[in-house]
Amino acid sequence: MCGIYTNADPIFYESRTRSLRIHGVITTVRLENLFWDVLHEIAAQERLTTSQFAVKLHDELSTLRGEVPGNFASFLRVCCLRYLSTRSQPAPVAHAPAHALAQPDDTRPRLLKTV
């Protein structure tokens, strides 16, 4: 049952630290490679580099919440999961109730490699 998870290429869950310059301040973010890959995919859709996209998320979160929570890496992971969960769902219908839009989709593509 767990083969789809346990057979994942270890490179996916190895961590990588990247430095980001946010308004002149260099900060480091450590994420697993798979999350960096997803952020890169989202950034490409926005026509931004991964770093530019992370800074944009930081700025928008700061504007919305007044400050960025202490664990920006966790926020980025949640962004990736939210992106993946909505990517394979059909576009929402304006009159559909909110609970109907949040149904899980077991047919969504899997990013994990199996060996």
Residue frames as qw, qx, qy, qz and C-alpha x, y, z in Angstrom:
[[0.000, 0.884, 0.468, 0.000, 0.00, 0.00, 0.00],
 [0.248, -0.896, 0.063, 0.364, 2.73, 2.50, 0.92],
 [0.735, 0.059, 0.393, 0.549, 4.95, 1.65, -2.06],
 [0.323, 0.807, 0.256, 0.423, 4.03, 4.85, -3.89],
 [0.271, -0.944, 0.126, -0.143, 5.53, 6.74, -0.93],
 [0.715, -0.552, 0.383, 0.196, 8.36, 4.49, 0.20],
 [0.767, 0.205, 0.409, 0.450, 9.66, 3.92, -3.33],
 [0.206, 0.977, 0.048, -0.003, 10.07, 7.66, -3.95],
 [0.668, 0.442, -0.212, 0.560, 13.49, 8.71, -5.16],
 [0.562, -0.550, -0.329, 0.523, 15.39, 9.94, -2.06],
 [0.301, 0.138, 0.128, 0.935, 16.41, 13.08, -3.94],
 [0.238, -0.650, -0.458, -0.558, 12.80, 14.28, -3.49],
 [0.588, -0.765, -0.254, -0.072, 13.02, 14.38, 0.30],
 [0.639, -0.097, -0.141, 0.750, 16.59, 15.59, 0.60],
 [0.088, -0.922, -0.258, 0.276, 16.67, 19.17, 1.83],
 [0.537, 0.340, 0.131, 0.761, 18.30, 22.10, 0.11],
 [0.215, -0.742, -0.277, 0.572, 18.91, 25.55, 1.54],
 [0.400, 0.565, 0.321, 0.646, 18.53, 28.59, -0.67],
 [0.228, -0.380, -0.242, 0.863, 19.26, 32.19, 0.12],
 [0.151, 0.761, 0.539, 0.326, 16.64, 34.79, -0.68],
 [0.209, -0.021, -0.141, 0.967, 17.12, 38.53, -0.66],
 [0.117, -0.744, -0.648, -0.115, 13.98, 40.10, 0.77],
 [0.052, -0.973, -0.108, -0.199, 14.15, 43.88, 0.65],
 [0.222, 0.789, -0.465, 0.335, 17.91, 43.87, 1.04],
 [0.533, -0.491, 0.618, -0.305, 17.99, 41.30, 3.83],
 [0.512, 0.265, -0.793, -0.194, 19.35, 37.87, 3.02],
 [0.698, -0.245, 0.486, -0.465, 17.44, 35.03, 4.59],
 [0.153, 0.242, -0.932, -0.221, 17.84, 31.31, 4.09],
 [0.803, 0.007, 0.136, -0.581, 15.03, 28.84, 3.50],
 [0.076, -0.272, 0.957, 0.071, 15.48, 25.10, 3.80],
 [0.790, 0.191, 0.136, -0.567, 12.99, 22.93, 1.91],
 [0.702, -0.004, 0.696, 0.151, 12.92, 19.44, 0.52],
 [0.152, -0.193, 0.617, 0.748, 13.80, 19.27, -3.18],
 [0.095, 0.491, 0.824, 0.265, 10.27, 18.31, -4.18],
 [0.043, -0.844, -0.405, 0.351, 8.92, 21.53, -2.65],
 [0.155, -0.567, 0.315, 0.745, 11.57, 23.58, -4.50],
 [0.171, 0.110, 0.803, 0.560, 10.45, 21.84, -7.72],
 [0.037, 0.708, 0.705, 0.028, 6.81, 22.74, -7.10],
 [0.119, -0.810, -0.118, 0.562, 7.70, 26.35, -6.26],
 [0.205, -0.314, 0.560, 0.739, 9.71, 26.50, -9.48],
 [0.132, 0.394, 0.829, 0.374, 6.69, 25.22, -11.44],
 [0.032, -0.836, -0.505, 0.213, 4.37, 27.82, -9.89],
 [0.208, -0.690, 0.149, 0.677, 6.93, 30.60, -10.43],
 [0.240, -0.039, 0.697, 0.674, 7.33, 29.64, -14.09],
 [0.086, 0.644, 0.734, 0.198, 3.58, 29.99, -14.56],
 [0.140, -0.906, -0.254, 0.308, 3.82, 33.46, -13.06],
 [0.597, 0.677, -0.036, 0.429, 6.81, 34.25, -15.30],
 [0.300, -0.866, 0.333, -0.220, 9.02, 34.76, -12.25],
 [0.425, 0.362, -0.789, 0.256, 12.12, 33.10, -10.91],
 [0.640, -0.404, -0.646, 0.100, 11.64, 30.89, -7.88],
 [0.377, -0.202, -0.384, 0.818, 13.30, 33.53, -5.70],
 [0.155, -0.145, -0.143, -0.967, 11.14, 36.32, -7.10],
 [0.576, -0.381, -0.570, -0.445, 8.02, 34.24, -6.49],
 [0.588, -0.361, -0.606, 0.396, 9.01, 33.46, -2.88],
 [0.181, -0.106, -0.212, 0.955, 9.60, 37.17, -2.25],
 [0.346, -0.257, -0.365, -0.825, 6.22, 37.97, -3.83],
 [0.632, -0.430, -0.638, -0.099, 4.54, 35.46, -1.49],
 [0.469, -0.251, -0.464, 0.708, 6.42, 36.97, 1.46],
 [0.010, -0.042, -0.010, -0.999, 5.28, 40.48, 0.53],
 [0.487, -0.328, -0.478, -0.653, 1.65, 39.50, -0.04],
 [0.633, -0.403, -0.640, 0.166, 1.54, 37.56, 3.24],
 [0.342, -0.170, -0.336, 0.861, 3.09, 40.51, 5.06],
 [0.202, -0.166, -0.193, -0.946, 0.52, 42.87, 3.54],
 [0.602, -0.359, -0.571, -0.428, -2.37, 40.55, 4.44],
 [0.733, -0.441, -0.490, 0.168, -1.29, 39.54, 7.96],
 [0.242, -0.954, 0.112, -0.136, 0.86, 42.51, 8.98],
 [0.225, -0.676, 0.701, 0.035, 3.88, 40.27, 9.45],
 [0.717, 0.261, -0.620, -0.185, 5.25, 36.99, 8.17],
 [0.880, -0.450, 0.047, -0.143, 4.96, 34.09, 10.60],
 [0.399, -0.716, 0.564, 0.100, 8.22, 32.82, 12.08],
 [0.580, -0.114, 0.769, 0.244, 8.35, 29.73, 9.90],
 [0.429, 0.589, -0.241, -0.642, 8.31, 30.94, 6.31],
 [0.109, 0.262, -0.920, -0.272, 9.47, 27.51, 5.09],
 [0.230, 0.299, 0.890, -0.256, 6.32, 25.92, 6.50],
 [0.399, 0.637, 0.197, -0.630, 4.23, 28.56, 4.77],
 [0.299, 0.518, -0.602, -0.529, 5.95, 27.75, 1.46],
 [0.051, -0.020, 0.997, 0.049, 5.27, 24.02, 1.94],
 [0.330, 0.498, 0.669, -0.442, 1.59, 24.75, 2.55],
 [0.368, 0.637, -0.174, -0.654, 1.52, 26.91, -0.61],
 [0.161, 0.325, -0.857, -0.366, 2.92, 23.98, -2.59],
 [0.133, 0.207, 0.958, -0.147, 0.35, 21.56, -1.19],
 [0.365, 0.603, 0.394, -0.589, -2.50, 23.97, -1.86],
 [0.318, 0.561, -0.468, -0.604, -1.26, 24.41, -5.43],
 [0.091, 0.152, -0.962, -0.208, -1.03, 20.66, -5.99],
 [0.220, 0.347, 0.846, -0.340, -4.47, 20.05, -4.48],
 [0.396, 0.673, 0.251, -0.572, -6.12, 22.60, -6.78],
 [0.025, 0.476, -0.632, -0.611, -4.11, 21.93, -9.94],
 [0.029, -0.044, -0.942, -0.330, -6.05, 18.87, -10.98],
 [0.210, 0.526, 0.708, -0.422, -9.49, 20.05, -9.90],
 [0.263, 0.609, 0.546, 0.512, -11.87, 21.48, -12.47],
 [0.058, 0.260, -0.064, 0.962, -12.32, 25.24, -12.49],
 [0.072, 0.354, 0.728, -0.582, -14.85, 26.27, -9.83],
 [0.027, -0.581, -0.627, -0.517, -18.36, 27.06, -10.96],
 [0.043, -0.365, 0.176, -0.913, -19.55, 30.42, -9.65],
 [0.647, -0.371, -0.047, -0.665, -22.76, 29.01, -8.16],
 [0.767, -0.058, -0.631, 0.100, -21.26, 25.85, -6.64],
 [0.607, -0.782, 0.016, -0.141, -21.27, 25.68, -2.83],
 [0.003, 0.795, -0.593, 0.131, -17.82, 25.97, -1.22],
 [0.662, -0.313, 0.668, -0.131, -17.91, 22.42, 0.19],
 [0.873, 0.416, 0.250, -0.044, -18.41, 21.02, -3.31],
 [0.454, 0.826, -0.316, 0.105, -15.18, 22.65, -4.49],
 [0.209, -0.687, 0.661, -0.217, -13.08, 21.06, -1.77],
 [0.970, -0.028, 0.157, -0.182, -13.74, 17.41, -2.61],
 [0.425, -0.522, 0.672, 0.308, -10.60, 15.21, -2.79],
 [0.746, 0.549, -0.215, -0.310, -9.64, 13.92, -6.21],
 [0.763, -0.347, 0.531, 0.122, -7.97, 10.50, -6.11],
 [0.799, 0.466, 0.291, 0.243, -7.24, 10.67, -9.84],
 [0.071, 0.969, -0.217, -0.094, -4.82, 13.60, -9.59],
 [0.759, 0.470, -0.381, 0.241, -1.33, 12.93, -10.97],
 [0.775, -0.592, 0.027, 0.219, 1.34, 11.82, -8.53],
 [0.236, 0.895, -0.372, 0.068, 4.72, 13.57, -8.50],
 [0.554, -0.552, 0.623, -0.022, 6.50, 10.82, -6.62],
 [0.522, 0.450, -0.678, -0.256, 8.59, 8.49, -8.76],
 [0.892, -0.245, 0.326, -0.193, 8.18, 4.81, -8.17],
 [0.035, 0.594, -0.777, -0.204, 11.02, 2.42, -8.78]]
